[in-house]
């Protein structure tokens, strides 16, 4: 098992800090500040991404989907997937999967009294192991429509790894299932890899055409594949008005975090 190390920055804790959360250490906050020095709008995009997740889940829940699989879920953040889904479908079942033992233990502690909601450790690079996990089978029936979330996590893998991850989950989803994805966009330099200042982690951006290819065999819900802050503009929480701010046109493109998002329904 991966050790709990407070001397090294952690992606989940950095993201939590960017969202305004409290589950971070000094090393994570310092790393986040280095990231913001490189990409000044990173916190705004992180909040926009979280609002997209909530809006997308609510959209899918309104279609009657009762089960959700969140890969790379990170640290628990409200509104969570199960909170959003159950506000519309009270009996919705949710599996949170992450390879960070700290994120998983936090989620398990919070979900101790929640029936039909689990948190389990799993590496997205081993999707078949996740899909074969009996803990998943206890709450998710892959023969029925499911909503799979790959939100703000594919850009932490190489392009080949990301393609493999999406293909593996996409291939196991029943017709009528939904796929929710947000992914770092490499525009205006396709294939550019942005090396961040924390932990030697590399973010691999993808051009829009490659992100769209994740949805092969799916029909995109309106408004299609768009910047994350545009997908759910009508569904932003009132407390997050800054998430809707446009990019500063005077800011160099290389100094912006860009993320595209979409929701697709698998064809029958």
Secondary structure, DSSP 8 states (H G I E B T S, - for coil): -----TTS--HHHHHHHHTT-S---HHHHHHHHHHHHH-TTHHHHHHHHHHHHHHHHHHHHHTT--EEEEET--S--SS-HHHHHHTTSTT-EEEEEES-HHHHHHHHHHTTT-TTEEEEE--GGGHHHHHH-HHHHTT--TTS--EEEEES-GGGS-HHHHHHHHHHHHHH--TT-EEEEEEEB-TTSTT-EEE-SSTT-EEE-B-HHHHHHTTTTEEE-TT-SEEHHHHTGGG--GGGGGGG----TTS-GGG---EEEEEEEE--
